């Protein structure tokens, strides 16, 4: 077996022992869901970075870069804009201080909004967990030069993610993210110069790749390239602006001030890491493109891992593979915990057992973690493209949850029926169009886009349009109804 594998497994075992230690501190729902609301700025920064920088960056982003070159920056840039927007809401989110997005949705739009919002989140986040497992399979396959098949690697990754999440919840996630975040940053800093030099620098890369790989928009990517990259940009932006796992981190902050300070460093760290990953992917592909079979879309997602094995010195390669492993574990844990929280908080505790004991809540949530993890595993073994699954997950969340959520926090005129219609219509349109992709002839749904139009566009038109129109046509909320969100005396 490869030395790379032994080091990765040793790291995972250390994390396992750490999580067994942390699980002794889990006594209440607050401990499991929001780390007892005790996270300081330093811990918050790395756990926010690790929550977002997952296989969506290292695998889906790399797959995009292999297909379109530096156009892949558009996928990441949407998140940067979303984070900047969240910065201005960070303190407000922490002050509201609940457990899930459903707490906010019900406060503004009623119980039905909580239920439908929870359904959309569970679908989206289970999909995100599934491609973390696929990424884990990639890592173990590449680290062992094929000795561990991808299918076995997926099983191993799933077991570790489910185990870690079940053991310690948010308490384990936040403090596991601290070393993971440090490894990710170091790996990115050290890897870039070696990959760049191994690829022969910019001059050699431009000779090996089509000029479109160095354009702002690669005209060879997609039926309508500009719409395609704009769709990716909007999908990540709208996901990030409303993503529950980030809001849970802000709920976990010790104070509103800690939440806002952490958001600043989160912006800086995310821009740096995501840009570096695209640079590594493009230059590595210019060197290794003969080893990538683009007829299998998800194969492009391996390019950063291949660079770690063949284009950098072994210590740096181990660190880069370790970073990829860290983000898979961390992101998988975050997005597995979050929907289980929706089940327990938004469905079980809210409608079935309001007086549930703390010990019962924690025990049942751990069971939910396992069930959702198993569902994500079965999605993983059938997956054709990490990039495609990522965009679907981002889209369904971004069009169903984010418009109503942001309106709840920023628009006094949003009404209960307007928010509810937005959530339901956004979810329905996204799922309907995704089903159409599967049943339409390939020429009518090129690259997963009905008629060549990314699903995010019709989804946002329906979701935002229904929110605004229905809100303006229905009675505005009273000052008492929005007092918790807007301290002013009068409502618009």
URCOR-V411264 format. One record per backbone hydrogen bond with DSSP energy under -1.0 kcal/mol. NH is the residue of the N-H (numbers start at 1). CO is the residue of the C=O. E is the energy in kcal/mol with one decimal. If there is no record, write none. Layout:
BEGIN
NH;CO;E + NH;CO;E
END
This chain:
BEGIN
6;2;-1.8 + 7;3;-2.3 + 8;4;-2.2 + 9;5;-3.0 + 10;6;-2.3 + 11;7;-2.2 + 12;8;-2.3 + 13;9;-2.3 + 14;10;-2.1 + 15;11;-2.2 + 16;12;-2.1 + 17;13;-2.5 + 18;14;-2.4 + 19;15;-2.4 + 20;16;-2.2 + 21;17;-1.9 + 22;18;-2.4 + 23;19;-2.0 + 24;21;-1.1 + 25;22;-2.2 + 26;23;-1.3 + 32;28;-2.0 + 33;29;-2.8 + 34;30;-2.1 + 36;30;-2.2 + 37;34;-2.6 + 39;252;-2.4 + 44;40;-2.7 + 45;41;-2.6 + 46;42;-1.2 + 47;43;-2.1 + 48;44;-2.3 + 49;45;-2.2 + 50;46;-2.6 + 51;47;-1.6 + 52;48;-1.6 + 53;49;-3.3 + 54;52;-1.7 + 57;54;-1.5 + 58;54;-2.2 + 59;55;-2.0 + 60;55;-2.9 + 63;59;-2.7 + 64;60;-2.4 + 65;61;-2.2 + 66;62;-2.2 + 67;63;-1.4 + 68;64;-2.7 + 69;65;-2.5 + 70;213;-3.0 + 71;68;-1.1 + 72;69;-2.1 + 73;70;-1.9 + 74;71;-2.0 + 76;72;-1.1 + 77;73;-3.0 + 78;74;-1.4 + 80;76;-1.4 + 81;77;-2.0 + 82;78;-2.0 + 83;79;-2.6 + 84;80;-2.1 + 85;81;-2.1 + 86;82;-2.2 + 87;83;-2.0 + 89;86;-1.5 + 90;86;-1.2 + 93;89;-2.8 + 94;90;-2.2 + 95;91;-2.3 + 96;92;-2.1 + 97;93;-1.9 + 105;101;-2.5 + 106;102;-2.6 + 107;103;-1.4 + 108;104;-1.8 + 109;105;-3.5 + 110;106;-1.8 + 114;110;-1.1 + 115;111;-1.8 + 116;112;-2.6 + 117;113;-2.3 + 118;114;-2.1 + 119;115;-2.0 + 120;116;-2.0 + 121;117;-2.3 + 122;118;-2.6 + 123;119;-2.2 + 124;120;-2.4 + 125;121;-3.0 + 126;122;-1.9 + 127;123;-1.6 + 128;124;-1.8 + 129;125;-2.4 + 130;126;-1.8 + 131;127;-1.4 + 133;129;-1.6 + 134;130;-1.5 + 135;131;-2.0 + 136;132;-2.2 + 137;133;-1.9 + 138;134;-2.1 + 139;135;-2.5 + 140;136;-2.2 + 141;137;-2.1 + 142;138;-2.9 + 143;139;-2.8 + 144;140;-1.2 + 145;142;-1.5 + 146;141;-3.1 + 147;144;-1.7 + 153;149;-2.4 + 154;150;-2.4 + 155;151;-1.5 + 156;152;-2.3 + 157;153;-2.6 + 158;154;-2.5 + 159;155;-2.3 + 160;156;-2.1 + 161;157;-2.5 + 162;158;-2.5 + 163;159;-2.3 + 164;160;-2.8 + 165;161;-2.3 + 166;162;-2.3 + 167;163;-2.1 + 168;164;-1.8 + 169;165;-1.8 + 170;32;-3.4 + 172;168;-1.2 + 173;169;-2.2 + 174;170;-2.7 + 175;171;-1.4 + 176;172;-1.9 + 177;173;-2.1 + 180;176;-1.7 + 181;177;-3.1 + 182;178;-1.7 + 183;179;-2.3 + 184;180;-2.3 + 185;181;-2.2 + 186;182;-2.3 + 187;183;-2.6 + 188;184;-2.1 + 189;185;-2.1 + 190;186;-2.3 + 191;187;-1.9 + 192;188;-1.3 + 195;191;-2.3 + 196;192;-2.7 + 197;193;-2.3 + 198;194;-2.5 + 199;195;-1.9 + 200;197;-1.5 + 201;196;-2.5 + 204;200;-1.1 + 205;201;-2.0 + 206;202;-2.3 + 208;204;-1.7 + 209;205;-1.8 + 213;210;-2.3 + 214;211;-2.0 + 215;212;-1.3 + 221;218;-2.2 + 228;224;-2.5 + 229;225;-2.5 + 230;226;-2.2 + 231;227;-2.4 + 232;228;-2.0 + 233;229;-2.5 + 234;230;-2.6 + 235;231;-2.3 + 236;232;-2.1 + 237;233;-2.2 + 238;234;-2.8 + 239;235;-1.7 + 240;236;-2.6 + 241;237;-2.2 + 243;239;-1.2 + 247;243;-1.6 + 248;244;-2.8 + 249;245;-1.1 + 250;246;-2.0 + 251;247;-2.5 + 252;248;-1.3 + 254;39;-2.9 + 259;255;-1.7 + 260;256;-2.1 + 261;257;-2.4 + 262;258;-2.2 + 263;259;-1.5 + 264;260;-1.1 + 265;261;-1.3 + 266;262;-2.1 + 267;263;-2.0 + 268;264;-1.7 + 269;265;-2.8 + 270;266;-2.4 + 271;267;-2.2 + 272;268;-2.1 + 273;269;-2.5 + 274;270;-2.5 + 275;271;-1.7 + 276;272;-2.2 + 277;273;-2.3 + 278;274;-1.6 + 279;275;-2.2 + 280;276;-2.7 + 281;277;-2.5 + 282;278;-2.6 + 283;279;-2.2 + 284;280;-2.5 + 285;281;-2.2 + 286;282;-1.8 + 287;283;-1.0 + 288;284;-2.6 + 289;285;-1.5 + 291;288;-2.5 + 292;289;-1.4 + 296;293;-1.7 + 298;384;-1.2 + 299;296;-2.1 + 300;297;-1.3 + 301;298;-1.3 + 302;299;-1.8 + 303;300;-1.5 + 306;302;-2.6 + 307;303;-2.1 + 308;304;-1.7 + 309;305;-1.1 + 310;306;-1.8 + 311;307;-2.4 + 317;313;-2.9 + 318;314;-2.9 + 319;315;-1.8 + 320;316;-2.6 + 321;317;-2.8 + 322;318;-2.5 + 323;319;-2.3 + 324;320;-2.3 + 325;321;-2.5 + 326;322;-2.6 + 327;323;-2.4 + 328;324;-1.9 + 329;325;-2.4 + 330;326;-2.8 + 331;327;-2.7 + 332;328;-2.3 + 333;329;-2.3 + 334;330;-2.4 + 335;331;-2.6 + 336;332;-1.1 + 337;333;-2.5 + 338;334;-1.9 + 340;336;-1.0 + 341;337;-1.8 + 342;338;-1.4 + 343;339;-2.0 + 344;340;-2.0 + 345;341;-3.3 + 346;342;-1.7 + 348;343;-2.9 + 349;344;-3.4 + 351;347;-2.1 + 352;348;-1.9 + 353;348;-2.9 + 356;353;-1.5 + 361;357;-2.4 + 362;358;-2.3 + 363;359;-2.2 + 364;360;-2.7 + 365;361;-2.1 + 366;362;-1.8 + 367;363;-1.4 + 368;364;-2.2 + 369;365;-2.3 + 370;366;-1.7 + 371;367;-2.3 + 372;368;-2.8 + 373;369;-2.2 + 374;370;-2.1 + 375;371;-2.1 + 376;372;-2.6 + 377;373;-1.9 + 378;374;-1.9 + 379;375;-1.8 + 380;376;-2.1 + 381;377;-1.9 + 383;380;-1.2 + 389;385;-1.9 + 390;386;-2.6 + 391;387;-2.4 + 392;388;-1.9 + 393;389;-2.4 + 394;390;-2.8 + 395;391;-2.5 + 396;392;-2.5 + 397;393;-1.6 + 398;394;-3.0 + 399;395;-2.4 + 400;396;-1.3 + 401;397;-2.5 + 402;397;-1.3 + 405;401;-2.4 + 406;402;-3.0 + 407;403;-2.0 + 408;404;-2.0 + 409;405;-1.4 + 410;406;-1.7 + 411;407;-2.7 + 414;411;-1.2 + 419;415;-2.5 + 420;416;-2.1 + 421;417;-2.5 + 422;418;-1.9 + 423;419;-2.1 + 424;420;-2.4 + 425;421;-2.8 + 426;422;-2.3 + 427;423;-1.9 + 428;424;-2.6 + 429;425;-2.6 + 430;426;-1.8 + 431;427;-2.2 + 432;428;-2.8 + 433;429;-2.5 + 434;430;-2.0 + 435;431;-2.2 + 436;432;-2.1 + 437;433;-1.7 + 439;435;-1.3 + 440;436;-2.7 + 444;441;-2.2 + 448;445;-1.5 + 449;446;-1.7 + 451;444;-3.6 + 452;449;-2.6 + 453;450;-2.1 + 457;454;-1.5 + 459;455;-2.1 + 460;456;-2.4 + 461;457;-2.2 + 462;458;-2.2 + 463;459;-2.6 + 464;460;-2.7 + 465;461;-1.6 + 466;462;-2.3 + 467;463;-1.8 + 468;464;-2.4 + 469;465;-2.7 + 470;466;-2.1 + 471;467;-1.6 + 472;468;-2.3 + 473;469;-1.5 + 482;478;-1.1 + 486;482;-2.5
END
